[in-house]
Amino acid sequence: MPNDTHDAVVVGGSWAGLSAAMQLARARRRVLVVDAGRARNRFARAAHGFLGQDGRAPAAILETARAQVLAYPTAAFRADEVTRANVEGDGFAVSLASGGTVRARRLVLATGVADELPDVPGLRERWGVTVLHCPYCHGYEVADGRLGVLATGDMSLHQALLLPDWSADVTLFTNGAITLDGEQQAALDARGVRIEGRRVEALVGGAGEGNAGALAGIRVAGGEIVPLDALFTAPRTRMASPLAEQLGCAFDDGPLGPVIRTDARKLTSVPGVYAAGDAALAMYNATFAAADGVMAGVAAHQSLALA
């Protein structure tokens, strides 16, 4: 390979991407991380449940992680967007939005996913603050409050059955997205979850209007406002980048959207291309993503060392 070719280019510089880059850098391989600065959890004020980082702002965690990776002399970082990746000989050519091309012997796709939020007025501006997706990530912080679940599909029933461990005041808003059978209704009743079948019209503020993201309740058809302190929802997801599709990677159907297919060592269906993090996981969590990146980085290095 040419001397200007990196051993690996990691696309995406969040939990999974930086974890992969760390393993490659510690193996003294030339690794370039390219990141567009659109981490999925950039809307959250704090990350929770991440051992050693609990309660810190996601941006602060990533800043520390990036500095630690770049302390290794063979690691580099570019704030840029990868617009295309192609197989080129025994490696890959990676095109950047700023112009130019970088080359690599291996690719690690840690590109993440984008959330397709329900089209409900007042929801988007509260996303990551009082509209949440994961009770394990945020449930403790809203515990004992008035909690709701806005249904989007089957995963919403799962959320509603879990949430009573954080609060005795939980309402499932079906909003025409799901139809409950008798067994499901009985399970919700047993957990003390109320079922609200009227159409959801909007999320509304109230006391604390000066606090960005504050939530007072949901207005349902007929004008009644159901009081709430926080709302959970499980949005559908899509790939945040077209690279996996461009490269011809295979996909599987995840519970909320497509997932890049990988083997146990994070190798995709395309030789030399690894994938890690939310784009290649059915369950979303910072710890899962970081661990996934470690595996991808180790496996990519071993494929270079043992080729």
Helices and strands as residue ranges (DSSP letters): E 6-11, H 15-26, E 31-35, G 40-43, H 58-70, E 75-79, E 82-88, E 91-96, E 101-109, E 113-116, G 124-126, E 131-132, H 135-138, G 140-142, E 147-150, H 154-162, G 163-165, E 170-173, H 182-190, E 193-196, E 200-204, E 217-220, E 225-227, E 230-233, E 236-239, H 243-247, E 251-253, E 258-260, E 273-275, G 278-280, H 286-305
